[in-house]
Amino acid sequence: MSEMTTRGPTLVTEGEWAGWSTWEHDAFETRSGPFYMREIDGEWVSAFRAEPQHMNGAGSMHGGCMMTFADFALFTIAHQELGENFGVTINLSGDFLGGISVGQLVEARGEVTRGGGKTIFVRGMITGDGKPALSFTGIIRKINRT
């Protein structure tokens, strides 16, 4: 399960990702990406640049990398619904639609399909340079701080 704490995202001030934010407290996602998020025209978008370390032996982005990014995007899409609550991923599934190559801009966009209680349902799409690569759905469960 993935876990999100209430520590806020860190704003990036330099380089390609200036103006974007990242969750630095998740060591796995930082090493896997790093991944970034920001609001664009009222929609929360997650993104990163595909690099050689994200590829599988065949030269396409590793499916595990796409699923890790989908989990990050799940929380980006739902973070307003989560508010100050902790959350864990209780389900994440995806359908691979296409490959992503080194150098491509990888983005995820989506929507909360149901929220308001302890369970948040999300669906989204990951693209590589605008072409569909992974359709995903996920469920986040709000949890109490311990």
ChimeraX attribute file (.defattr): number of C-alpha atoms within 10 A of each C-alpha:
attribute: neighborCount
match mode: 1-to-1
recipient: residues
	/A:1	10
	/A:2	16
	/A:3	16
	/A:4	20
	/A:5	14
	/A:6	13
	/A:7	11
	/A:8	13
	/A:9	14
	/A:10	14
	/A:11	17
	/A:12	14
	/A:13	11
	/A:14	9
	/A:15	7
	/A:16	10
	/A:17	18
	/A:18	11
	/A:19	14
	/A:20	20
	/A:21	19
	/A:22	23
	/A:23	21
	/A:24	18
	/A:25	14
	/A:26	15
	/A:27	10
	/A:28	12
	/A:29	19
	/A:30	14
	/A:31	10
	/A:32	15
	/A:33	19
	/A:34	17
	/A:35	24
	/A:36	28
	/A:37	25
	/A:38	18
	/A:39	14
	/A:40	8
	/A:41	7
	/A:42	7
	/A:43	12
	/A:44	19
	/A:45	19
	/A:46	27
	/A:47	25
	/A:48	20
	/A:49	20
	/A:50	20
	/A:51	14
	/A:52	12
	/A:53	12
	/A:54	20
	/A:55	18
	/A:56	13
	/A:57	7
	/A:58	7
	/A:59	13
	/A:60	16
	/A:61	23
	/A:62	17
	/A:63	18
	/A:64	13
	/A:65	18
	/A:66	24
	/A:67	19
	/A:68	18
	/A:69	24
	/A:70	28
	/A:71	24
	/A:72	25
	/A:73	30
	/A:74	29
	/A:75	24
	/A:76	25
	/A:77	24
	/A:78	24
	/A:79	18
	/A:80	12
	/A:81	19
	/A:82	24
	/A:83	11
	/A:84	13
	/A:85	17
	/A:86	19
	/A:87	27
	/A:88	17
	/A:89	19
	/A:90	14
	/A:91	14
	/A:92	18
	/A:93	14
	/A:94	19
	/A:95	12
	/A:96	14
	/A:97	13
	/A:98	15
	/A:99	17
	/A:100	25
	/A:101	19
	/A:102	17
	/A:103	13
	/A:104	15
	/A:105	16
	/A:106	24
	/A:107	25
	/A:108	29
	/A:109	19
	/A:110	22
	/A:111	17
	/A:112	19
	/A:113	12
	/A:114	14
	/A:115	15
	/A:116	8
	/A:117	10
	/A:118	13
	/A:119	18
	/A:120	23
	/A:121	17
	/A:122	21
	/A:123	23
	/A:124	20
	/A:125	21
	/A:126	29
	/A:127	22
	/A:128	24
	/A:129	15
	/A:130	12
	/A:131	15
	/A:132	18
	/A:133	24
	/A:134	23
	/A:135	19
	/A:136	23
	/A:137	21
	/A:138	21
	/A:139	24
	/A:140	26
	/A:141	19
	/A:142	22
	/A:143	15
	/A:144	8
	/A:145	9
	/A:146	4
